[in-house]
């Protein structure tokens, strides 16, 4: 089976989608997918790359490109070039849905829209014989597994963000008192029960909690979720001071390795 270029396959799909009302949505979905694949994924990683021998040349070329970019001489690249379709892996779909879109503060509704468009694309790849039925099943299965997790994490982050900003996260008797300690960064949910959440900060190698939250919020939390969060302690109680994205546990390692997670605020 001929291994077509990934970019060409995307362009072909978008061309046949022009006849449909959702063509604009499809274009947006694939603009973001390509952005993720180019700038954040390992799609272009050379398996034969020699870290010891080639790193200095790579660093020098990257610095030169960044200087041109800052001077306005070149535009950011959002094209997959000659990368073959076979380089696309199910892990890319998982991380795009449950890390990149959440990093961009996508809503649960938009996540569902992205999932539906990718499902159509997967069917197109099978129907046009770019994928075997087995490849289609692998990608479709991962998409079905990750979409509800990404939607849940998006709802959780949005609710927590407004809950914290409204001042509801802090009990009335604690307001006005000085914070005695802070903890900030990537916090993994170590445990969750009716008392609240116990967070584990890998960077600090310690557990903090329980952080009390309403039952309706706690019902959305799963052990292993990763919060981009700032906690503050007043007296013996820890409170959420600021809140960023929440990521399901299935992308924790990849999210930690790729780059820092920006707060919604």
KOLDOTOR-35217 format. One record per residue: residue number from 1; residue in one letter; chain; z, y, x of N, C-alpha, C in turn. Coordinates in steps of 0.02 Angstrom, whole numbers, plus 50000, padded with zeros to 5 digits. Each point is the difference from the previous one (the first is absolute). Last residue first. Layout:
KOLDOTOR-35217
resi / resn / chain / n.Z / n.Y / n.X / ca.Z / ca.Y / ca.X / c.Z / c.Y / c.X
NUM / A / A / Z / Y / X / Z / Y / X / Z / Y / X
...
//
This chain:
KOLDOTOR-35217
resi / resn / chain / n.Z / n.Y / n.X / ca.Z / ca.Y / ca.X / c.Z / c.Y / c.X
265 / X / A / 51678 / 51586 / 49717 / 50017 / 50071 / 50001 / 49972 / 50034 / 50061
264 / X / A / 49975 / 49768 / 49971 / 49962 / 50034 / 49947 / 50013 / 50074 / 50001
263 / X / A / 50026 / 49866 / 50229 / 50034 / 50009 / 49936 / 49954 / 50033 / 49950
262 / X / A / 49912 / 49845 / 50206 / 50014 / 50068 / 49980 / 50035 / 50002 / 49933
261 / X / A / 49989 / 49817 / 50211 / 49987 / 50006 / 49929 / 50022 / 50069 / 49975
260 / X / A / 49909 / 49897 / 50253 / 50055 / 50024 / 49959 / 49980 / 50011 / 49928
259 / X / A / 49860 / 49817 / 50129 / 50021 / 50068 / 50017 / 50055 / 50021 / 49953
258 / X / A / 49916 / 49764 / 50051 / 49943 / 50045 / 49998 / 50018 / 50072 / 50018
257 / X / A / 50156 / 49807 / 49982 / 49961 / 50003 / 50061 / 49948 / 50056 / 50000
256 / X / A / 50142 / 49953 / 49811 / 50042 / 50022 / 50056 / 49958 / 50009 / 50063
255 / X / A / 49898 / 49911 / 49806 / 50016 / 50071 / 49990 / 50040 / 50027 / 50059
254 / X / A / 49950 / 49769 / 49995 / 49941 / 50040 / 50014 / 50014 / 50075 / 49993
253 / X / A / 50172 / 49847 / 49947 / 49984 / 49997 / 50072 / 49942 / 50045 / 50016
252 / X / A / 50062 / 49979 / 49769 / 50050 / 50034 / 50041 / 49981 / 50001 / 50073
251 / X / A / 49895 / 49915 / 49784 / 49964 / 50040 / 50050 / 50048 / 50032 / 50050
250 / X / A / 50072 / 49859 / 49816 / 49943 / 49963 / 50027 / 49962 / 50040 / 50053
249 / X / A / 50192 / 50081 / 49864 / 50015 / 49964 / 50062 / 49941 / 49966 / 50032
248 / X / A / 49970 / 50224 / 49850 / 50024 / 49932 / 49989 / 50007 / 49963 / 50066
247 / X / A / 50030 / 50268 / 49979 / 49950 / 49950 / 50014 / 50028 / 49931 / 49985
246 / X / A / 50037 / 50284 / 49945 / 50031 / 49934 / 50002 / 49943 / 49950 / 50009
245 / X / A / 50025 / 50284 / 50059 / 49969 / 49941 / 49970 / 50045 / 49938 / 50004
244 / X / A / 50140 / 50214 / 50023 / 49928 / 49996 / 50010 / 49972 / 49938 / 49967
243 / X / A / 50237 / 50172 / 49991 / 49966 / 49938 / 49985 / 49925 / 50006 / 50013
242 / X / A / 50275 / 50109 / 50042 / 49928 / 50013 / 49994 / 49964 / 49933 / 49998
241 / X / A / 50235 / 50003 / 49983 / 49991 / 50072 / 50007 / 49927 / 50019 / 49992
240 / X / A / 50178 / 49791 / 49924 / 49931 / 50015 / 50020 / 49991 / 50075 / 49999
239 / X / A / 50244 / 49885 / 50047 / 49955 / 50023 / 49948 / 49930 / 50008 / 50029
238 / X / A / 50266 / 49877 / 50051 / 49933 / 50020 / 50023 / 49956 / 50019 / 49941
237 / X / A / 50285 / 49996 / 50040 / 49941 / 49982 / 49961 / 49936 / 50026 / 50032
236 / X / A / 50238 / 50039 / 50060 / 49984 / 49931 / 50015 / 49934 / 49977 / 49968
235 / X / A / 50030 / 50255 / 50047 / 50058 / 49955 / 49991 / 49981 / 49930 / 50021
234 / X / A / 49794 / 50102 / 49986 / 50053 / 50046 / 49982 / 50061 / 49958 / 49981
233 / X / A / 49742 / 49967 / 50130 / 50065 / 49974 / 49979 / 50048 / 50058 / 49986
232 / X / A / 49714 / 49948 / 49997 / 50055 / 50042 / 50023 / 50066 / 49972 / 49974
231 / X / A / 49716 / 49926 / 50046 / 50065 / 49991 / 49968 / 50051 / 50047 / 50030
230 / X / A / 49715 / 49965 / 49977 / 50054 / 50032 / 50036 / 50064 / 49992 / 49958
229 / X / A / 49744 / 49860 / 50019 / 50056 / 50030 / 49965 / 50046 / 50037 / 50048
228 / X / A / 49786 / 49827 / 49941 / 50002 / 50056 / 50047 / 50050 / 50049 / 49971
227 / X / A / 49990 / 49726 / 49954 / 50004 / 50069 / 49977 / 49992 / 50047 / 50060
226 / X / A / 49940 / 49729 / 49931 / 50014 / 50048 / 50053 / 49995 / 50071 / 49972
225 / X / A / 50051 / 49727 / 49905 / 49965 / 50064 / 49993 / 50021 / 50046 / 50057
224 / X / A / 50106 / 49787 / 49966 / 49943 / 50003 / 50046 / 49959 / 50063 / 49994
223 / X / A / 50133 / 49912 / 49790 / 50022 / 49989 / 50069 / 49939 / 49997 / 50045
222 / X / A / 49978 / 50139 / 49776 / 49999 / 49931 / 50022 / 50026 / 49997 / 50072
221 / X / A / 50002 / 50177 / 49764 / 50008 / 49989 / 50072 / 50000 / 49925 / 50015
220 / X / A / 49996 / 50105 / 49779 / 49934 / 50005 / 50032 / 50002 / 49981 / 50075
219 / X / A / 50196 / 50013 / 49861 / 49959 / 49945 / 49975 / 49930 / 50000 / 50030
218 / X / A / 50159 / 50176 / 50041 / 50014 / 49940 / 50039 / 49957 / 49941 / 49978
217 / X / A / 49992 / 50202 / 49877 / 49966 / 50006 / 50065 / 50010 / 49937 / 50041
216 / X / A / 50109 / 50013 / 49793 / 49928 / 50002 / 49987 / 49960 / 50007 / 50064
215 / X / A / 50240 / 50011 / 50005 / 49974 / 49932 / 49991 / 49925 / 49999 / 49990
214 / X / A / 50112 / 50201 / 50141 / 50000 / 49975 / 49931 / 49967 / 49931 / 49996
213 / X / A / 50117 / 50061 / 50231 / 49943 / 50027 / 49962 / 50004 / 49972 / 49929
212 / X / A / 50146 / 50011 / 50260 / 50000 / 49991 / 49927 / 49939 / 50034 / 49968
211 / X / A / 50045 / 49889 / 50245 / 49982 / 50065 / 49973 / 49990 / 49991 / 49925
210 / X / A / 50155 / 49842 / 50182 / 49946 / 50010 / 49951 / 49990 / 50073 / 49980
209 / X / A / 49995 / 49974 / 50228 / 50002 / 49992 / 49928 / 50062 / 49965 / 49977
208 / X / A / 49846 / 49993 / 50235 / 50033 / 50056 / 49967 / 49998 / 49986 / 49925
207 / X / A / 49964 / 49868 / 50262 / 49993 / 50001 / 49928 / 50039 / 50059 / 49971
206 / X / A / 49877 / 49963 / 50256 / 50061 / 50000 / 49959 / 49982 / 50000 / 49926
205 / X / A / 49860 / 50037 / 50214 / 50033 / 49935 / 50000 / 50067 / 50001 / 49962
204 / X / A / 49823 / 50173 / 50040 / 50070 / 50011 / 50016 / 50040 / 49935 / 50002
203 / X / A / 49766 / 50008 / 49947 / 50004 / 50044 / 50058 / 50072 / 50011 / 50023
202 / X / A / 49949 / 49874 / 49802 / 49984 / 49963 / 50061 / 50009 / 50043 / 50062
201 / X / A / 50124 / 50014 / 49761 / 49958 / 50042 / 50042 / 49986 / 49962 / 50066
200 / X / A / 50076 / 49929 / 49736 / 50004 / 49983 / 50071 / 49950 / 50044 / 50038
199 / X / A / 50143 / 50011 / 49745 / 49942 / 50011 / 50042 / 50013 / 49976 / 50071
198 / X / A / 50092 / 49955 / 49735 / 50022 / 50000 / 50070 / 49936 / 50004 / 50042
197 / X / A / 50054 / 50074 / 49731 / 49956 / 49973 / 50053 / 50036 / 50003 / 50067
196 / X / A / 50121 / 49978 / 49746 / 49953 / 50044 / 50033 / 49960 / 49963 / 50053
195 / X / A / 50158 / 49911 / 49831 / 50037 / 50052 / 50037 / 49954 / 50050 / 50034
194 / X / A / 49923 / 49801 / 49883 / 50023 / 50052 / 49953 / 50038 / 50057 / 50033
193 / X / A / 49836 / 49878 / 50162 / 50036 / 49971 / 49943 / 50023 / 50057 / 49955
192 / X / A / 49855 / 49931 / 50248 / 50002 / 50044 / 49941 / 50036 / 49962 / 49944
191 / X / A / 49941 / 50001 / 50292 / 50027 / 49968 / 49940 / 50000 / 50051 / 49944
190 / X / A / 49886 / 50045 / 50202 / 50032 / 49938 / 50022 / 50028 / 49961 / 49941
189 / X / A / 49800 / 50190 / 50040 / 50051 / 49979 / 49952 / 50027 / 49932 / 50022
188 / X / A / 49901 / 50186 / 50173 / 49982 / 49941 / 49961 / 50057 / 49982 / 49953
187 / X / A / 49912 / 50235 / 50126 / 50058 / 49960 / 49982 / 49977 / 49942 / 49956
186 / X / A / 49910 / 50207 / 50178 / 49978 / 49943 / 49960 / 50059 / 49955 / 49987
185 / X / A / 50063 / 50252 / 50043 / 49947 / 49959 / 50028 / 49978 / 49945 / 49953
184 / X / A / 50244 / 50146 / 50045 / 49932 / 50016 / 49977 / 49951 / 49953 / 50033
183 / X / A / 50279 / 50077 / 49952 / 49958 / 49946 / 50025 / 49931 / 50011 / 49971
182 / X / A / 50257 / 50143 / 50039 / 49933 / 49992 / 49971 / 49967 / 49938 / 50031
181 / X / A / 50265 / 50129 / 49956 / 49955 / 49958 / 50039 / 49933 / 49996 / 49964
180 / X / A / 50179 / 50134 / 49919 / 50032 / 49981 / 50063 / 49956 / 49956 / 50043
179 / X / A / 49974 / 50203 / 49797 / 49981 / 49933 / 50021 / 50032 / 49987 / 50068
178 / X / A / 50108 / 50170 / 49816 / 49958 / 49994 / 50059 / 49982 / 49927 / 50012
177 / X / A / 50049 / 50106 / 49751 / 50035 / 49976 / 50059 / 49951 / 49992 / 50058
176 / X / A / 49930 / 50062 / 49779 / 50036 / 50055 / 50033 / 50039 / 49979 / 50061
175 / X / A / 49953 / 49817 / 49817 / 49958 / 50059 / 50013 / 50043 / 50056 / 50029
174 / X / A / 50085 / 49786 / 49922 / 49979 / 50002 / 50070 / 49960 / 50062 / 50017
173 / X / A / 50082 / 49944 / 49778 / 50058 / 50014 / 50043 / 49981 / 50004 / 50074
172 / X / A / 49834 / 49945 / 49830 / 50023 / 50070 / 49997 / 50058 / 50014 / 50047
171 / X / A / 49819 / 49809 / 50063 / 50051 / 50009 / 49948 / 50028 / 50071 / 50002
170 / X / A / 49749 / 49924 / 50074 / 50066 / 50015 / 50028 / 50050 / 50013 / 49944
169 / X / A / 49764 / 49957 / 49968 / 50020 / 49947 / 50046 / 50071 / 50010 / 50027
168 / X / A / 49875 / 50152 / 49853 / 50035 / 49947 / 49965 / 50025 / 49945 / 50047
167 / X / A / 49863 / 50207 / 50041 / 50071 / 50002 / 50015 / 50040 / 49944 / 49968
166 / X / A / 49755 / 50048 / 50007 / 50035 / 50029 / 49943 / 50075 / 50007 / 50012
165 / X / A / 49852 / 49896 / 50158 / 49988 / 50072 / 49998 / 50036 / 50034 / 49941
164 / X / A / 50009 / 49761 / 50024 / 50035 / 50033 / 50055 / 49993 / 50076 / 49995
163 / X / A / 49883 / 49872 / 49844 / 50071 / 49988 / 49990 / 50041 / 50036 / 50053
162 / X / A / 49765 / 49995 / 50016 / 50023 / 50049 / 49950 / 50075 / 49992 / 49986
161 / X / A / 49905 / 49847 / 50153 / 49987 / 50068 / 50024 / 50027 / 50052 / 49951
160 / X / A / 50004 / 49771 / 49941 / 50053 / 50019 / 50046 / 49992 / 50071 / 50026
159 / X / A / 49830 / 49909 / 49862 / 50062 / 50009 / 49962 / 50057 / 50023 / 50045
158 / X / A / 49796 / 49945 / 50103 / 49992 / 50061 / 49960 / 50064 / 50014 / 49960
157 / X / A / 49987 / 49801 / 50130 / 50002 / 50060 / 50043 / 49997 / 50064 / 49959
156 / X / A / 49976 / 49793 / 49884 / 50067 / 50008 / 50028 / 50006 / 50063 / 50042
155 / X / A / 49788 / 49937 / 49917 / 50044 / 50024 / 49946 / 50070 / 50013 / 50026
154 / X / A / 49850 / 49904 / 50151 / 49979 / 50068 / 49984 / 50044 / 50029 / 49946
153 / X / A / 50028 / 49774 / 50057 / 50026 / 50044 / 50053 / 49982 / 50073 / 49987
152 / X / A / 49912 / 49837 / 49852 / 50073 / 50004 / 49994 / 50028 / 50048 / 50051
151 / X / A / 49773 / 49951 / 50015 / 50013 / 50042 / 49941 / 50075 / 50008 / 49991
150 / X / A / 49928 / 49856 / 50171 / 49985 / 50069 / 50017 / 50015 / 50047 / 49942
149 / X / A / 50021 / 49770 / 49961 / 50052 / 50022 / 50047 / 49989 / 50073 / 50020
148 / X / A / 49838 / 49893 / 49862 / 50063 / 50015 / 49964 / 50056 / 50022 / 50046
147 / X / A / 49793 / 49943 / 50108 / 49994 / 50057 / 49954 / 50064 / 50013 / 49960
146 / X / A / 49960 / 49811 / 50156 / 50027 / 50062 / 50028 / 50000 / 50057 / 49950
145 / X / A / 49913 / 49778 / 49947 / 50070 / 49994 / 50021 / 50030 / 50068 / 50020
144 / X / A / 49769 / 49978 / 49941 / 50042 / 49988 / 49941 / 50074 / 49997 / 50018
143 / X / A / 49843 / 50018 / 50176 / 49999 / 50061 / 49959 / 50045 / 49993 / 49939
142 / X / A / 49967 / 49811 / 50135 / 50042 / 50049 / 50034 / 50004 / 50065 / 49959
141 / X / A / 49854 / 49834 / 49921 / 50069 / 49977 / 49995 / 50048 / 50051 / 50031
140 / X / A / 49768 / 50032 / 50022 / 50022 / 50015 / 49932 / 50073 / 49980 / 49990
139 / X / A / 49894 / 49948 / 50205 / 50010 / 50072 / 49994 / 50027 / 50018 / 49930
138 / X / A / 49947 / 49772 / 50042 / 50053 / 50022 / 50046 / 50015 / 50074 / 49991
137 / X / A / 49819 / 49905 / 49879 / 50065 / 49979 / 49974 / 50057 / 50024 / 50044
136 / X / A / 49777 / 50038 / 50073 / 50016 / 50040 / 49941 / 50070 / 49983 / 49974
135 / X / A / 49916 / 49867 / 50171 / 50018 / 50066 / 50025 / 50020 / 50046 / 49942
134 / X / A / 49918 / 49787 / 49944 / 50065 / 49995 / 50032 / 50024 / 50067 / 50026
133 / X / A / 49781 / 49978 / 49907 / 50052 / 49998 / 49948 / 50070 / 49996 / 50030
132 / X / A / 49823 / 50115 / 50156 / 50004 / 49934 / 49968 / 50052 / 50004 / 49944
131 / X / A / 49861 / 50219 / 50086 / 50060 / 49960 / 50007 / 49990 / 49932 / 49968
130 / X / A / 49824 / 50148 / 49999 / 50029 / 50022 / 50063 / 50064 / 49960 / 50016
129 / X / A / 49849 / 49986 / 49799 / 50002 / 49948 / 50053 / 50020 / 50027 / 50068
128 / X / A / 49992 / 50107 / 49775 / 49943 / 50013 / 50044 / 50000 / 49955 / 50061
127 / X / A / 50175 / 49985 / 49839 / 49938 / 49994 / 49961 / 49938 / 50011 / 50043
126 / X / A / 50218 / 50029 / 50096 / 49985 / 49930 / 49985 / 49933 / 49992 / 49964
125 / X / A / 50074 / 50216 / 50045 / 49988 / 49966 / 50064 / 49986 / 49926 / 49990
124 / X / A / 50063 / 50131 / 49813 / 49932 / 50018 / 50023 / 49983 / 49963 / 50065
123 / X / A / 50218 / 49983 / 49916 / 49954 / 49960 / 49959 / 49928 / 50013 / 50020
122 / X / A / 50165 / 50129 / 50105 / 50005 / 49931 / 50022 / 49952 / 49956 / 49960
121 / X / A / 50020 / 50222 / 49934 / 49963 / 49995 / 50064 / 50002 / 49928 / 50025
120 / X / A / 50125 / 50054 / 49809 / 49929 / 50002 / 49985 / 49958 / 49990 / 50063
119 / X / A / 50231 / 50019 / 50028 / 49984 / 49936 / 49968 / 49926 / 49997 / 49981
118 / X / A / 50085 / 50202 / 50083 / 49993 / 49950 / 50054 / 49983 / 49932 / 49971
117 / X / A / 50047 / 50170 / 49847 / 49937 / 50014 / 50035 / 49988 / 49950 / 50056
116 / X / A / 50203 / 49990 / 49881 / 49945 / 49980 / 49956 / 49933 / 50011 / 50034
115 / X / A / 50196 / 50073 / 50111 / 49997 / 49927 / 49998 / 49941 / 49976 / 49957
114 / X / A / 50047 / 50231 / 50011 / 49974 / 49976 / 50063 / 49991 / 49924 / 49999
113 / X / A / 50106 / 50097 / 49815 / 49929 / 50019 / 50002 / 49966 / 49975 / 50064
112 / X / A / 50232 / 49976 / 49980 / 49966 / 49953 / 49956 / 49925 / 50014 / 49998
111 / X / A / 50133 / 50150 / 50117 / 50000 / 49937 / 50035 / 49964 / 49947 / 49959
110 / X / A / 50040 / 50208 / 49902 / 49944 / 50002 / 50047 / 49996 / 49937 / 50041
109 / X / A / 50181 / 50020 / 49850 / 49937 / 49998 / 49963 / 49940 / 50000 / 50048
108 / X / A / 50218 / 50026 / 50087 / 49989 / 49931 / 49980 / 49934 / 49994 / 49961
107 / X / A / 50010 / 50196 / 50178 / 50039 / 49981 / 49941 / 49985 / 49927 / 49983
106 / X / A / 49990 / 50116 / 50253 / 49961 / 49980 / 49941 / 50046 / 49980 / 49943
105 / X / A / 50037 / 50094 / 50238 / 50034 / 50016 / 49937 / 49959 / 49985 / 49938
104 / X / A / 49956 / 49952 / 50241 / 49965 / 50058 / 49971 / 50028 / 50019 / 49932
103 / X / A / 50084 / 49811 / 50111 / 50009 / 50054 / 50049 / 49968 / 50065 / 49974
102 / X / A / 49963 / 49805 / 49880 / 50068 / 50024 / 49989 / 50017 / 50057 / 50048
101 / X / A / 49792 / 49894 / 50024 / 50002 / 50037 / 49937 / 50069 / 50026 / 49985
100 / X / A / 49975 / 49867 / 50196 / 49962 / 50062 / 50004 / 50005 / 50040 / 49936
99 / X / A / 50111 / 49787 / 50002 / 50026 / 50046 / 50051 / 49962 / 50066 / 49998
98 / X / A / 49952 / 49815 / 49852 / 50074 / 50004 / 49999 / 50029 / 50040 / 50058
97 / X / A / 49757 / 49964 / 49961 / 50030 / 50009 / 49935 / 50074 / 50016 / 50003
96 / X / A / 49880 / 49955 / 50200 / 49970 / 50058 / 49968 / 50034 / 50014 / 49934
95 / X / A / 50060 / 49807 / 50118 / 50029 / 50061 / 50030 / 49971 / 50063 / 49970
94 / X / A / 49916 / 49788 / 49926 / 50072 / 50004 / 49988 / 50028 / 50066 / 50025
93 / X / A / 49777 / 49949 / 50050 / 50008 / 50016 / 49929 / 50074 / 50009 / 49983
92 / X / A / 49948 / 49927 / 50215 / 49979 / 50070 / 49992 / 50008 / 50022 / 49928
91 / X / A / 50040 / 49774 / 50057 / 50054 / 50044 / 50019 / 49983 / 50074 / 49995
90 / X / A / 49837 / 49828 / 49966 / 50043 / 50010 / 49941 / 50059 / 50046 / 50016
89 / X / A / 49778 / 50034 / 50145 / 50048 / 49947 / 49987 / 50043 / 50015 / 49939
88 / X / A / 49753 / 50070 / 50142 / 50047 / 50019 / 49948 / 50044 / 49940 / 49983
87 / X / A / 49817 / 49983 / 50150 / 50061 / 50027 / 50032 / 50052 / 50021 / 49949
86 / X / A / 49777 / 49921 / 49942 / 50046 / 49946 / 50017 / 50064 / 50024 / 50034
85 / X / A / 49811 / 50143 / 49946 / 50043 / 49986 / 49943 / 50053 / 49948 / 50017
84 / X / A / 49901 / 50147 / 50202 / 49977 / 49952 / 49951 / 50050 / 49988 / 49944
83 / X / A / 49950 / 50227 / 50155 / 50050 / 49947 / 49989 / 49974 / 49951 / 49947
82 / X / A / 49901 / 50210 / 50097 / 49967 / 49935 / 50001 / 50048 / 49942 / 49987
81 / X / A / 50062 / 50247 / 49913 / 49952 / 49984 / 50052 / 49970 / 49931 / 49992
80 / X / A / 50164 / 50134 / 49865 / 50019 / 49937 / 50031 / 49949 / 49976 / 50051
79 / X / A / 50086 / 50253 / 49911 / 49945 / 49953 / 49994 / 50018 / 49938 / 50040
78 / X / A / 50099 / 50233 / 49988 / 50018 / 49960 / 49942 / 49942 / 49952 / 49986
77 / X / A / 50102 / 50186 / 50201 / 49954 / 49946 / 49983 / 50026 / 49962 / 49940
76 / X / A / 50034 / 50269 / 50072 / 50032 / 49935 / 49999 / 49951 / 49946 / 49975
75 / X / A / 49892 / 50210 / 50118 / 50034 / 49986 / 49937 / 50035 / 49933 / 50006
74 / X / A / 49935 / 50190 / 50200 / 49981 / 49939 / 49966 / 50040 / 49992 / 49937
73 / X / A / 50023 / 50194 / 50134 / 49933 / 49979 / 50022 / 49977 / 49937 / 49965
72 / X / A / 50214 / 50139 / 49993 / 49953 / 50003 / 49945 / 49930 / 49976 / 50018
71 / X / A / 50215 / 50007 / 50127 / 49956 / 50058 / 50009 / 49947 / 50005 / 49946
70 / X / A / 50151 / 49817 / 50007 / 50040 / 50060 / 49991 / 49958 / 50063 / 50007
69 / X / A / 49896 / 49792 / 50041 / 50018 / 50005 / 49930 / 50040 / 50064 / 49986
68 / X / A / 49943 / 49944 / 50222 / 49941 / 50021 / 49963 / 50017 / 50010 / 49926
67 / X / A / 50168 / 49914 / 50134 / 49988 / 50069 / 50019 / 49939 / 50027 / 49963
66 / X / A / 50053 / 49773 / 49975 / 50048 / 50042 / 49965 / 49990 / 50074 / 50016
65 / X / A / 49871 / 49838 / 50114 / 49980 / 50004 / 49930 / 50046 / 50046 / 49961
64 / X / A / 50056 / 49952 / 50223 / 49940 / 50043 / 49997 / 49976 / 50009 / 49928
63 / X / A / 50178 / 49853 / 50041 / 50022 / 50068 / 50010 / 49940 / 50048 / 49996
62 / X / A / 49955 / 49770 / 49990 / 50034 / 50022 / 49939 / 50021 / 50073 / 50007
61 / X / A / 49908 / 49893 / 50188 / 49949 / 50013 / 49949 / 50030 / 50026 / 49936
60 / X / A / 50148 / 49935 / 50171 / 49962 / 50059 / 50021 / 49947 / 50018 / 49949
59 / X / A / 50123 / 49802 / 49969 / 50043 / 50059 / 49989 / 49963 / 50064 / 50018
58 / X / A / 49894 / 49793 / 50043 / 50004 / 50012 / 49928 / 50041 / 50062 / 49986
57 / X / A / 49987 / 49928 / 50221 / 49935 / 50027 / 49978 / 50002 / 50016 / 49926
56 / X / A / 50190 / 49898 / 50091 / 49993 / 50067 / 50026 / 49934 / 50032 / 49979
55 / X / A / 50046 / 49771 / 49944 / 50039 / 50048 / 49961 / 49991 / 50072 / 50026
54 / X / A / 49904 / 49782 / 50083 / 49960 / 50046 / 49961 / 50039 / 50056 / 49967
53 / X / A / 50089 / 49815 / 50143 / 49942 / 50029 / 50034 / 49966 / 50055 / 49963
52 / X / A / 50197 / 49881 / 49917 / 50014 / 50025 / 50067 / 49942 / 50037 / 50030
51 / X / A / 49982 / 49894 / 49784 / 50048 / 50056 / 49999 / 50009 / 50030 / 50069
50 / X / A / 49788 / 49877 / 49893 / 50045 / 49988 / 50056 / 50048 / 50059 / 50005
49 / X / A / 49841 / 49882 / 49793 / 50023 / 50062 / 50033 / 50053 / 49984 / 50053
48 / X / A / 49876 / 49856 / 49837 / 49994 / 49991 / 50072 / 50022 / 50061 / 50040
47 / X / A / 49996 / 49991 / 49759 / 50043 / 49945 / 50022 / 49997 / 49987 / 50074
46 / X / A / 49967 / 50235 / 49865 / 49960 / 49951 / 50037 / 50046 / 49944 / 50024
45 / X / A / 50016 / 50177 / 49783 / 50033 / 49975 / 50060 / 49958 / 49945 / 50032
44 / X / A / 49962 / 50126 / 49791 / 49959 / 50013 / 50059 / 50033 / 49976 / 50065
43 / X / A / 50106 / 49974 / 49785 / 49932 / 49977 / 49990 / 49958 / 50007 / 50063
42 / X / A / 50243 / 50044 / 49932 / 49979 / 49970 / 50063 / 49928 / 49977 / 49998
41 / X / A / 50111 / 50215 / 49856 / 50000 / 49927 / 50003 / 49981 / 49977 / 50071
40 / X / A / 50008 / 50236 / 49928 / 50067 / 49969 / 49998 / 50000 / 49924 / 50009
39 / X / A / 49803 / 50158 / 49994 / 50054 / 50037 / 50034 / 50066 / 49963 / 50005
38 / X / A / 49792 / 49911 / 49895 / 49981 / 50034 / 50062 / 50060 / 50025 / 50038
37 / X / A / 50027 / 49896 / 49787 / 49974 / 49951 / 50048 / 49984 / 50033 / 50067
36 / X / A / 50075 / 50137 / 49818 / 50052 / 49954 / 50023 / 49973 / 49954 / 50055
35 / X / A / 49844 / 50139 / 49897 / 50048 / 50041 / 50038 / 50055 / 49956 / 50028
34 / X / A / 49850 / 49901 / 49851 / 49970 / 50010 / 50066 / 50046 / 50041 / 50045
33 / X / A / 50068 / 49971 / 49778 / 50000 / 49936 / 50035 / 49972 / 50007 / 50070
32 / X / A / 49992 / 50187 / 49858 / 50068 / 49987 / 50024 / 50004 / 49933 / 50037
31 / X / A / 49796 / 50056 / 49900 / 50015 / 50051 / 50051 / 50069 / 49988 / 50030
30 / X / A / 49937 / 49869 / 49818 / 49973 / 49976 / 50063 / 50004 / 50052 / 50056
29 / X / A / 50079 / 50053 / 49780 / 50034 / 49940 / 50023 / 49975 / 49980 / 50069
28 / X / A / 49890 / 50176 / 49890 / 50065 / 50020 / 50025 / 50038 / 49941 / 50029
27 / X / A / 49796 / 49959 / 49891 / 49989 / 50036 / 50063 / 50066 / 50019 / 50032
26 / X / A / 50006 / 49905 / 49786 / 49982 / 49950 / 50050 / 49990 / 50033 / 50068
25 / X / A / 50036 / 50140 / 49815 / 50061 / 49964 / 50018 / 49986 / 49950 / 50055
24 / X / A / 49816 / 50109 / 49908 / 50041 / 50047 / 50040 / 50064 / 49967 / 50023
23 / X / A / 49859 / 49881 / 49853 / 49972 / 50003 / 50068 / 50041 / 50047 / 50044
22 / X / A / 50021 / 49923 / 49758 / 50054 / 50002 / 50049 / 49975 / 50004 / 50072
21 / X / A / 49857 / 49982 / 49805 / 50039 / 50061 / 49993 / 50052 / 50007 / 50055
20 / X / A / 49769 / 49865 / 50047 / 50059 / 49993 / 49958 / 50041 / 50065 / 49999
19 / X / A / 49801 / 49953 / 50132 / 49980 / 49999 / 49930 / 50060 / 49999 / 49953
18 / X / A / 50015 / 49988 / 50242 / 49982 / 50067 / 49978 / 49983 / 50003 / 49926
17 / X / A / 50054 / 49803 / 50141 / 50051 / 50026 / 49954 / 49983 / 50069 / 49973
16 / X / A / 49868 / 49884 / 50164 / 49991 / 49968 / 49935 / 50053 / 50022 / 49950
15 / X / A / 50014 / 50087 / 50218 / 49935 / 50019 / 49973 / 49989 / 49968 / 49931
14 / X / A / 50191 / 49943 / 50127 / 50007 / 50066 / 49969 / 49934 / 50022 / 49969
13 / X / A / 50000 / 49798 / 50122 / 50041 / 49993 / 49939 / 50005 / 50067 / 49964
12 / X / A / 49894 / 49996 / 50209 / 49959 / 49965 / 49950 / 50037 / 49994 / 49934
11 / X / A / 50117 / 50088 / 50184 / 49949 / 50047 / 49976 / 49956 / 49969 / 49946
10 / X / A / 50158 / 49862 / 50109 / 50034 / 50050 / 49958 / 49949 / 50048 / 49970
9 / X / A / 49919 / 49847 / 50154 / 50019 / 49964 / 49939 / 50035 / 50048 / 49952
8 / X / A / 49948 / 50079 / 50214 / 49939 / 49993 / 49959 / 50015 / 49965 / 49934
7 / X / A / 50173 / 50021 / 50160 / 49983 / 50065 / 49972 / 49939 / 49996 / 49955
6 / X / A / 50066 / 49805 / 50117 / 50048 / 50018 / 49949 / 49982 / 50066 / 49967
5 / X / A / 49816 / 49836 / 50108 / 50046 / 50052 / 50021 / 50045 / 50019 / 49941
4 / X / A / 49900 / 49750 / 50007 / 49978 / 50069 / 49992 / 50052 / 50048 / 50027
3 / X / A / 49932 / 49740 / 50044 / 50060 / 50042 / 49999 / 49980 / 50073 / 49998
2 / X / A / 49875 / 49760 / 49914 / 49995 / 50061 / 50040 / 50062 / 50042 / 49992
1 / X / A / 49988 / 49728 / 49982 / 50000 / 50060 / 49957 / 50000 / 50062 / 50044
//
